């Protein structure tokens, strides 16, 4: 018998083929329908109509609509018969807003469409607000007759004037401080890279220090509650009659003491029991930081997809505005299919929303798969100093060349759940306007369950994309494999997720705070460079920009943690340290797992045998 051939080393799969192509074709066909709907919306819709107010019957004032034989074409203004409670009385379109406040008469009144006020029905119609019981002086704002305030004093006018002046100052500060906004984006990005290097050196210290502080906080709160309990109990024992709040405070301190003591004990047990898992989580954080250091441009790739998401969002909003402004039936462009149902706009909107959700999730999936493939390219190299060149570009090529079908499949599942949530919102709106208000709690419960389902589908899809990027299998098999790996290592998963979330939240806060503090110091130092009257408003905007950049950066970092962790689990399960199946994890992870590569051990032994012992005279 010949010598048994060794299996090829486990690593990033390079020989791949396309999977789930049918879903990519389905998505392209769906976008043909999106194009037809967009053409139809542009043909029949008019977003300017949305600026015209709607009366109680859903008619837009100033249009050619007819209600009870009354044309609304020459009635551009909306008047509320009961301004104090607009929803409780009819709102109708009128020719002009009242210029004076007066009581209605037979010849001067504002009544619902088709109602003629007479002496016989005067009291009944005004009591039911079919006619306005008091015609109030109003001024048109956005074509709505808003009651004027004739009792405004000079003091109120002065206050409004002062507020207007202050708003002008704030607006001027916001506009002139635009260089600081650019500086905030660039500075926060630089701080983020420095922070990642800081994590590489001190991640373990930060994690353990945070865990110890959390334990001490629980213990301190428990002790404080015990002090309040004993203090209030002494007050009760020394007095014959005590107020109810003293008894309440004593009980709150008593139960708070037990609750936080239990949390402290559980945290201590959790820390002791999970110490090795936490060590693994710290090493995963360290490896992620090293990987980002070797691929500093990995943060740039998501910018292109985020730009695509912004363009998609603008497209979605514009077409949605055109769709919502359609009043009558439509004929689908290119198909000559007439849709005259009163719910036609809802059907088109649901289709449009589904297309938006699908494409948005698809772009996010491309981003996740590409980034995961880049981190996998770092992990699946025995010598981390010898990783392949251009890992991001090669990962993007693999994603676009082989895995768009799998991403279309996963993003379709996410879009289905999100569209169901939109449908539930429409049902809730219909229930509020009908006599089916008892259905609202049921719809709210469905919304809650669908929200949880959406998060679950996103989580499964994300981990499925990571396996797709590593092994190149189809979406369903990748999701099954990923779930199996995570469920078999659920304690490690909990530790990595808890530690990762804790570090990411801390990172966002520190990056944002550092950026704002540096900019505050610079603005205060260079006060003559750009004159700012109220420094805090531009600083808040700079803080928001810094937080957005930090969140974007740490989202890549979080995906890197998940990808490195998934690679680690595959490494542990499929490799044994033999020359055919060496471990790819770092030396620190090998020490924690108490494993090593046999080839390295044999090399170390051979090297040690070559070293001759030194003679005693040489010491």
N, C-alpha and C positions, 0 to 999 in steps of 0.2 A: 504493500500500500504506500502510495506517495504521501508526502507531507501535507497535512491539511492546510488549505489556503486561509490566511487570516482575513477576517472581515474588514472592510474599509473603515477608517476612523469615523466616529460620529461627528457631525458638525453641521454647518449651514449647507442645506441641500442646494446644489447648483444645477443639477439636471431636473428641469421642471416641465410641466405642460399646462395648458389652459384648462381651467375648471369653471363650471357654472356659467358657461357662455350664454345659455338660454336666457339668463336673467339680465345680462348686458344687452342682448337683443331686445328683450322686453322693455327695458328702460328707454332705449332709443326709440322704440315704437311709441311708448307713452309720451315721449317728448314731441313726437309728430302731432299728437293730440293737443299738447300744450301750445304748440305753434298755431294750431287751428283756433283754439280758444283765445289766444292773444290777438289774432287777427279779428275775430268776432268782437272781442271787447273793444278794440280800437275803432271798429266800425260803428258799433251801436252805443257805446258808452260815452259819457261826457262828465269828467270829474268836476267840472265847474258847477254842475247841478248839485253836488254835495254841499256846496256853500249855501244853497237855498234851504231854508228850514222846512220841516215836515209838520203837517198838522196832525190832529188826533187820528186821522184816517189813513195816514201814510202818504198823503199827497204832498208834493213839493210846491210851495208857493211860487207864483210867477211863471208856472208852466201851463201847458194846454190841457191839464187835467180838468175833469168836470165832476163835481160832487153835488148830488141832489139837484141837478139842472143848473148849477152855478159854475161858470167858468172861472178858473183861478189865474188866467193869463194876466189879468190886470190887477191881481191881488198879490203883490210881492212880499208883504210883511206878515209875520206871525204874531197873533195877539192871544194872550192867555186870559180866559174869562175869569179865572181865579188865580191871580199871580202868587198868592200866598201858598197855594198848593196846586201847582201846574198839572200834576198827574191826576188830580181828583176832578178836574172839570175839562170840558172840551177846549182845545186850542184851535183857532181857525185863522185862515188867511184873510187879510183885509187890504184895502187899497192904500191906506196911510195910517201912521200911528197917531193916536189922539194928541192934540196939542194942549188941551186943558182937561182938568179933572172935573167931572160933572156926573149927575145922576142920569140914567137913561130915560128917554121919553119915547112916545110913539113914533116921532119923526126922527129922533136921534138915538140910535142904539147900535150895539154890536151883538148880533145873534148868530146862532149856528146856521149852517147852510139850509136853505129852504124854509126857515122859520120866519114868519111875519108877526111882529109883536102887536098885540091888540089889548084893549082894556080888559077883555075877558081872560086872556092867558098871560097877562103881564106878571102877576104874582107867582104863578106856577113856573114860568120859564126862568125868571130871575132867581127863584129859590133853588132850582135844579141846575143853575149856571148854564142853561141853554142860551141865555142872554146874560151879558155881563151886568151884575147888579150895581156896579159902579164903574164908570168909564174913567180910567186913570191916565193922567198925563204921562206919556212915554216918549222915549227917544229910540230910534232904530240903531241897534248894535248887532252886526252880522245878520241883518234883515229880521231881527226879532225885536218886538216892542218891549223894551225894558222900562219899568216905571222910573220916572225921574224922582229926584229927592229935593223938593222945594224947600225943605227945612235946613238945608246945608248952611252952616254959619261961616263967617269969615275965618274963624279958627280952623274949621275943618278944611276949608279951601287952602289955608296956609299950610296945614299939615300935608295935604296932597301935593302942594307945590314943593315942600321940603323933601318929601319922599321921591318926587320926580327928579329933583336935583341930585339926590343921593344916588338914584338909579343911573343917571347919566354919568356920574363919577365912576361908578362900578363898571359900567359898560366901557368907558374909556380905558380904565385900568386893564380890563380883560383884553381889549384890542391891542394896546401898546405892548403888552407883556408877551407877545407871541414868540420872541426869541427864547424866552425861558421855557416855553412848552417844548420846543425842539431840544433844548438842553436837558429837560427832564427826561425825555425819551432816551436820548443817548447816554445820559449819566446813569439812569436806572439800569440800562443794559450793561454798562461797564461794571456797575456795582453787583449785578447779578452774576457776572463771570467771576468776579473776585469772591463773591459769597460761595459759589460752587467750589472754588479752590479752598476756601476756608472749611467747607464741609468735608472735603477730602482729608484734611488734617485733623479736624476736631469733631467729626460726626459722632464718634463713640462718646466723647466727653459730653457733648450737648444732649445726646439721647439719654444717657444715664443720669445726668444732672437734672434733666426735665422730669424723669420718672421719680427721682428722689424728692424733688420739690412737690410733685403732685401728691406723693404719699404723705409728706409733711403737712401739706395744706389740709388734707382730709383729717389728719390727726389734730391739727390746730383748731379746725372748725368744730370737731367733736369736743375738744377740751373747752372751747368757748361756750358751746351749747350746755355742757355740764355745769360751767360756772353760772350761767344764767338760770339754769334749773335750780341749783342749790340756793342762789341768791333770792329768787322769787319764792321758793319754798320756805325760807326763813322769814320772809315778809308775811306769808300766809300764816305761819305758825305763831308769829308774834302779834297778830291782830285778829280781832273778833269778826270784823267785816272787811272784806277786801273787794276792790273793783273787779269787774269781769276781765278787764285786759290783763290784770296781774295773773289770774288763773290761766288765761290763754297763753301768756308769755311763758309761764312755767311749763305748760304742756308742750308748747312748741320747742322749748329748750330740751325737754326730756326726750321727745321723739327725735329731734334733730341730733341729739347726742348719740342715740342708738343707731340711727341711719348712717351718720358719717363714721361712726366707729366700725360699723359693718363694712362700709366702703373702704375704710383704711385697712381692715384685716384682709378683705378680698384683694385689694391692690398689692399688699405685701405678699400674699400667697401667689397671686398672678405673677409678680416680679420674680419670685424665687422659682416658681415652676417653669416660667417662660424665659429664664435667663439665657439659655443656649439659643432659643429662637430669636431673642432680641439681639444677641451677638451676630446671628446670621443676617438679621435686618440691617444692622450697622454696617456689616461688610458689603451688603448689596448697595447701600447708599454710597459707600466709598467707591465701589466699582463703577457706579453710575457717574459719580463726579469725575473719575479718571477718564471714563469714556467720553464725556462731554469735553474734557480738556484735550483729548486727542481728536475730537471732531467739533471744533468751536463753531463751524459754519452750520451746524445742524439746526440752529435756531432760525436760520434764514429761510430754509425750505418751507416751513409753515406759513411764512408771510405771503407767498404766492397763492396758496390755497385760501388763506384768510381774505386776500384781495378778491379771489373768485367768489367767496361767500358774500362779501359786501356787494359785488355786482349782482349776484343772484338775489340778494335781499331787495336791492333797488328795483330790479325787474319785477319781483313778486309784488311789491307795494304798488308800483305803477299800474300793472295789469289788474290787481285787486281793486284799485280805485275805479278803473274803467268798468269793471264787472259790477261793482256795487251801484254804480250810477245808471245801470240799465233799468228802465222802468217797464218796458213792454217785452213781448216775445222776440226771439232772435232767430236768424237763419245761419247755421254754422257755415263759415266761409269755406268754399271749396267742395262742400258736400251737398249743399242745397237741402239740408235737413232743418225743418222748421220746429222750433221749440216754443210752444205757446203756454205751457204750464206756468202757474203763478210761482212755482218753486224753481223755475229754470235757473235763476241767478244762484240759488243755493247749490244746485247740482254742479254748476260750472265753478263756483267758488271752492267746493269740496275737492273737485278734480284738480284745480289750480293749487290748493293747499297741499294735497298729496304730492304733486309734482315738486313743489318747493321743498317739502320735508325730505322727500326721497333724494333729491339732488344735494341738499345740504348735508344729509347724513353720508351720502356717497363721497363728497369732498372731504369730510372728516375722516371717513374710512381710509381714503387714499393717504391722508396725512398720517394716520396711526400706523398703517401697514408699512409705509416708507420709513418712518422713524424707528419702528420696531426692527425692521430689517437692518438698519444701520447699527443699532446697538447689538443685534445678534452677530453682525459681522465682526464687531469688536470681541464679543465673548468667545466665539468659536474659533479661536486661534490659541495654540499652545503657548507661543511666545507673544505676549501682548504688545511687545515692541515691534513685532513683525506683521502687524495687521495690514490688510489689503488697502491699496490706494483708492481714493475717491469712493468710500463706502456709501455715502449718501446718494451719489449719482447712480451707482450700481443698484442700490436698493430701489430707487425710484424707477429705474429701467425694468427691474424684475416685477415691480408692482404693476406698471402700465402694460408690460408685455404679457404677463401671465394671470394676474389676479383681479382684474377689473370686474370679471363676472362674479367672483366670490364677494367682492365688496358691494356690488349691486344687489346681491342676494341679502346680505346682512343689513344694508341700508334700507331695503324695501321692508323688512320686518319692523325696523324702527319707525319708518314712515307710516305703516299701517296702524300701529298703536297710537302715534301722535295724531293721526287723522281721526281715529275713534274719539280721542279727547275733544277735538274740535267739534265733531258731531254732537257729543254730549253737551257742549256749550250751547250749540244751536237749539237742542232739545230744551235746555234749561230756559233759554230766552223765550221760546214758544210757550213753555209752561207758565212763565210769569205773566204772559199776556193773555192767557186763557184761564179756564176754570179748573185747570189741572195742577194747581199749585202744590197739591199733596205729593206730586211726583218729584218735587225739587230735592228733598232729602235723599231719595233713592238715586237721583242723578248725581248728587254730590258724592255719595258712597261709590258709585261707579267711577267717578272721576278720580277718587282716591286710589281705588284698586288699579285703575289704568295708569296712574302716575307711578305706582310701585312696579307695575309690569313694564313700563317704559324704561325705568332705571335698570331692571333686571335684564331686559333685552339688550340695552346698551352695554352693560357689563359683560354679558356673554359674548356679544359681538366683538368687543374690544379684545378680549382674550383669544377669541377665535382668529381675529386678524393677526395677533402676535404669532400664533401657531402657523397661520398661512405664510407669514413672512419668513418663519424659520424653516418649515418643512415643505411648504409648497403644495399642501393637500387642499381638497375642496373645503368649502365653508362648513358644511355639516360635520365632516370628520374632524376638522380642526377644532370646532366648538366642543365636540364630544371628548376629544383628547385633552383639551385644555381644562374642561370641567373635571375630568377624571384625575388629572394631575393635581389640581387645586383641592379637590375633596380628599384626596389621599394625604395631603399635606396641609390640612385646614388650620392647624395650630401655627405653622410657619406663616401661612397666609395672613392670619389674624395679626401676628407680630409685625410682619412687613407692612401691612396696611395701616396699623395704628402708628407705628414709628414713622412711616412715610408721610401720613397725613399730618402728624404732629410737626415734623420738620418742614413740610411744605407751607403750612400755615405760618409757622415762625419765620420762614424765609420771606414770604410775601410781606409780612409786617416789617421785618428788618430792612429789606430792600427799599420799601416805600418810605419808611421813616428816615433812613439814611439819605435818600435823595432829597427829601423835603428839607431836612436839616442843613445839608450842604447848600442848597439853593437859597434858603433863608439867610444863611451867613453871607453868601455872595451878594444877594440883593441888598442886604443891610450895609455891606461894605461898599458896594458900588451904587450908592443911592442916586448919584448924579448921572449915571450912564443911561438909565431909563427911569424917568420920574413916575413913581407909582404912589397914589394917594392912600389907597387901602391895600396893604400888602397881602392881607390874608386871603382875599378872593383869588388872585393869581396863584397863590400857594396851594389853595384847595384844588384848583384845576391841575397844577403840576403834580399834586399828590395823586389825583385820579389817573393821570397819564402814567405816572410811575407804577401805580398799582396794576394798571392794565398790562404794562410791559412785564412786570414781575409775575403776574398771573400767566401770561403767555409763555414766559421763559420756564416757569415752574411746571406748566402743563407738559412741556417736553421732558422735563426732569422726572415728573411723575410717570410718564409713559416709559421712560428709560428704566425706572425702578421696576415696573411691571415686566418689562421685556427681559432685563437681567435676571430677575427672580424666576421667570418662566424657563429661561435657558438653564439656570441652576437646577431646577427641579428635573428637567430632562436629563441633564448631565448626571445627576445622582441616580436616577432610575435606569438609564440605558448604558452607562459606562461603569467599568469595574477597576480601572487603573492599569489594565494590561496594555502591552504595546499596541494591540489591535483596537482597544477601547480605552484610551487614556482619559483622565479627568481634565476638563478645560477650565475649571474654577481656579481662583487665585489661591496662593499658598495659605493665606489666612483662613479662607473657607475650608481648605483641606485640613488644616489643623483643628478647626472647630468640628468638622465631620469625622476626624480621626481616620483619614484616608490619604493615600499617596499614589503616585504613578510608579509602578514597578520598574519601569525603564530608568527612571531617575534614581531609584534606590540602587539598582545594579550599577549605574554609572558612578554613583557616590562611593559604593563599595570598592569598585575597581580603582577609583582615584585614591582611596585611602590605602589600598594595598601597595600602590606605587611609592608611597611616602615611607622612607626608611626611618626607623627610630634613631634619634640622636644619641650619640655617646654621652656618657656621664660627664666627660671632660668638657663637652661643648655647652653644658647648661650654665 
